[in-house]
Amino acid sequence: MDHLVACVAGAGVAQARDRVDRTLRQLQPQARVQVLPDFAAAYHAFDGDVDLVVIAGTGTVVCSPAGTGWRVSGGHGWILGDHGSASRLGRALLEAYLQDPGALPQSTADALEAVYGSREPGALVRFVHMHPAPGAALALAAPLLTELTAQGHALAKSLLDQQMRLLARTTAAHASDMTAGIRPDASWQPRVGLVGGVWAAAVARTSFARALADLAPELHIRPGVGDPLDGALRLAHTFATAR
């Protein structure tokens, strides 16, 4: 292997980036190695056809290029942030169920049992708290929320809309920061790319688009959902052909 590009979560921090770099050089001592944050692959999934990217997977983050680095908004993890993420969507559904199991259809209880091994509130709480990655455990319930929303369930739609509005607010603020101190052309309409598993649900995309149109009508969501693998391959090709 001559060239190796790794887009890794946490690699925006120098210490983590250096640790990954050392490990890869040990595994591939003959290769040229470049380690980038995972959101770099997400942004390049669109081949330069967007101005900022909203990543919504287990967590969420908004990013855009800024000089030789990156401007990053949101994130902060499922406890203090990551609004609109699978973790927060799953958390919202579980909180609603724990508060009043009867507020959700019987099919939801069945689905929770299939996912977590039980529908009993105490068992669900223990599962999440004892899980080595609680955010990932919460994220398992996210598809249940989007499915309920697609079925027209009012409470589910309210919970989804609340999370997507918070993510849209972060996105609008990020776009505003991009133009801080400059006067963009009045016709400038920033293009927003969507990347991540949450966007596989049409109801999530629709809810986010509605909230974003309300908060920042100048932003336009690019059709389709980007694949970070495409971005990683583009970065690897660029790295391999650079002198």
VENHU-V47095 format. One record per pair of residues at least 12 apart in sequence whose C-alpha atoms are under 6 Angstrom apart, sorted by the first residue. I is the first residue (numbers start at 1). J is the second residue. Records with the same first field share a line. If there is no record, write none. Layout:
I->J + J
This chain:
1->31
2->31
3->31 + 32 + 240
4->33
5->33 + 34 + 35 + 236
6->35
7->35 + 36 + 37 + 38
8->37 + 38
9->37 + 38
11->36 + 37
12->37
41->228 + 231 + 232
42->228 + 231
44->231
45->226 + 227 + 228 + 230 + 231
50->191 + 192 + 193
51->190 + 191
52->64 + 192
53->192 + 193 + 194
54->194
55->195 + 196
56->85 + 196 + 198
57->85 + 86 + 196 + 197 + 198
58->85 + 86 + 87
59->82 + 85
60->75 + 82 + 85
61->73 + 74 + 75
83->163 + 167
84->163 + 164 + 167
86->139 + 142
87->135 + 138 + 139
89->142
90->138 + 139 + 141 + 142
91->138
93->145
98->121
161->207
164->208
165->211
168->212
172->216
189->218 + 219
190->219
191->220 + 221
192->220 + 221 + 222
193->222
194->225
195->225 + 226
